[in-house]
Amino acid sequence: MSNFPASTVCGVVPSGFGQTSLALGEHLCHFYCSIEHHLCTLTPFVKAGIHNHEQCLFISDRQLRQQQIDWLNALDFGVPGQSRLEIVAIDSFLPLAEEQAWIRMQTLLTEQMQVARQSGLSSLRVAIDMASVIERMGLNKALQIEEFLNDLAPTLPIVLLCGYYFDPRTMLALARVHGKVLNAISAQPNNHQGLWE
């Protein structure tokens, strides 16, 4: 994997969960039990980014996650500039050989950061549905991507939220490659207490 320059990025942004904030460069994950549970996490995360004038990006598998994509596209965030939410198909880079996939992902995120800056936005907020990676390519591929993101995230004004289905067989390995795990086991939005583990 690539080595990235040391981070000079600093600052905090609202998480969308309670009164908590995220430092730019943070990489966290959420384990969800259903599509509804996933949406109850995605919605406040993306909404907080839109209201904080961030470029927001949802990377997902269009075949496996069309319901989540349709939901996000239909949301009314109550602010102008809905185009600040972009949807990108995860399979645009996953079938590539490893080094090519890393380059494509790095290019995608840096291009989105340039779009943000050209629009006068200060940072990039990315939600990635990594459950679809496991479904298509297995746990080891997901762990490789997470390690790559751990290298990349501190070099950009970005916060990353990776979503996985709750599975006790893979949960510990996945939690270990994230700086924080969102403590949100309920599908009710008001049960996000802003707690991190």
N, C-alpha and C positions, 0 to 999 in steps of 0.2 A: 504494500500500500504506500501511497504517497506520504511524504513528510511535508507538513505545512509550516510556514513561518510562525514564530511566536505571536501570540495575540496582543494587539494593542487596543482591542475593543473593550469598552466599558460602558456601563449604564444599566438601568433596570427598566422593565416594562411590566404592566399588570398581567397577572397570569390568567385572569378570568374566573378563578376559583377563590371565593371568599375575598379577603383583603390581602392576599399574598402577592408577591412580585417575583419575577424571574430575572436573573442577571443575563444580559446578552451573552451568548455563547453556551447557554445551558441546554442540556439534552436530557429529556425525561421521558418516561413511558407510562402507559396506562394499560391495565389488563381489563378487558370488558367481557361481559357474559352474554350479551345479545346485541343486535343492531341498535335497539333503542338505548341501551346502556352506552354504546359507542357514541351515538348522537348526543346524548346528554353530556358528554365530555367535549366532543368536537364543537358543539354550538357555543358554549361560553368562551372556549379558547379562541375560536375564530372571531367571535363578536368583540372580545376584548382587543384583539389586534386591529380590527376595522376601526373601532372607536378611538384607538390610540394612534391612528394614522400610520399603520404598518402595511406593507405588502404581505398578503396572506396567500398561502399555497397549500393545496391538498393534493398529495400524491397517492394515487390509489389504483386498484385494478378495476377497470370499467366493467368487465364482465362479472366479477365477483362482488363488486361494491356499488352497483348502480343506485341502490336505494339511498345510501349515504350521499352520493354525488347529487342525486335529484333533490334531496333535502337541503343541502347547502346551497345549491343554485336557486332554490325557491325562497330562501330566507330574506326577510326585509330587515336590514340592520338599522334602519332609521337614520342613516347618514348618506350623503351623496357619494358617488364614486364607487358603486358596487363592483366595478371592474377590478378593484384591489384584491378580490378573491379569484385566484386562478386554480383550475383543476388540471392536473397533469397525469397522464396514464403511466403507471409504474412500469408497464411492459415496454415503454419506449427505450429503456436502457437495460432491463434485467436480462434479456436473452444474450447480451453481448458478452464477449470474453471478459474476464475479471478486470484487467487494467483498463479496457475500453469502457466498461460500465462505470468505473470510478471517475474516469475523465468526463463521461457524459453527465454523471450526477453533479460533479463539481462545476461543470459548465452551466448546467441548469440553474444551480443555486446562485452562482455569481451573476448570471444573466438576469435572474429575477431581482437580485440586489441592485443591479444597474437600472432596471425598470423602476424600482422603488425610488432610487435617488433622482432619476429624471422626472418623477412625479412629485418630488418634494417630500417623499416619505423617508423616515429615518432608519427603519429596520425591517427585517424579514421574519415572518412567523410561518413555520412549516409544520403541518400535520401529515404524517406518513402512516398509511395503513399497512403495517408490516405483517399483519396476519396473512395477507394474501401472498407475501413472499414465502412464508412457511408452507402454505398450502400448495404452492406451485413448485418450490425449489428446495424446501427443507430447512431445518434449524441452522445447519452450518452456514448456509448462504446468508441467512438473516444475521447471524453473529458477525460475519465478515463485513456486511454493510454497516452494522452498528459500530464496529471498530473504526471503519473509515469515517463515519460521521463524527465519532469522538475526536478524530484528528482535525476534521474540517471545521466543526462548529465554533471552536474558540477563535478562529481567524476571521470570522464574519460577524456583523451585527445581526445576529439571528438567534431565535429560540426554536427548538425542535421538540415535537411531541410525537412519539411513536406508539401506535396502538396495536395490541395483540389480544387474541382470544385468551381468556383465562384457561390455562392448562397446567396443572401441577407438575407435569413431567418436564416442562420447558421454562417455567416461570423463574426459577432461581438463576439459571444461566443467562436469561434475558435481563433480569434485574441487575445483574453484576456489570453489564456493559452500559448502564445508564447512570447518570449522576443522581437522579431522583426518580422515585416511583410515586405516581399520584395515588393517594389514599382515597379512593372513591369506589367502594364496592357496591354502592346502591345505584340504581338507574334513575333516582330522583335528583334533579339538578340542585335542590336546596340541601342535599346531603353532602355536597362537596364542601368540606370544612377547611380547605386550604392547608391540609396537613400533608407532609411529605415524609416518606420513609427511606 
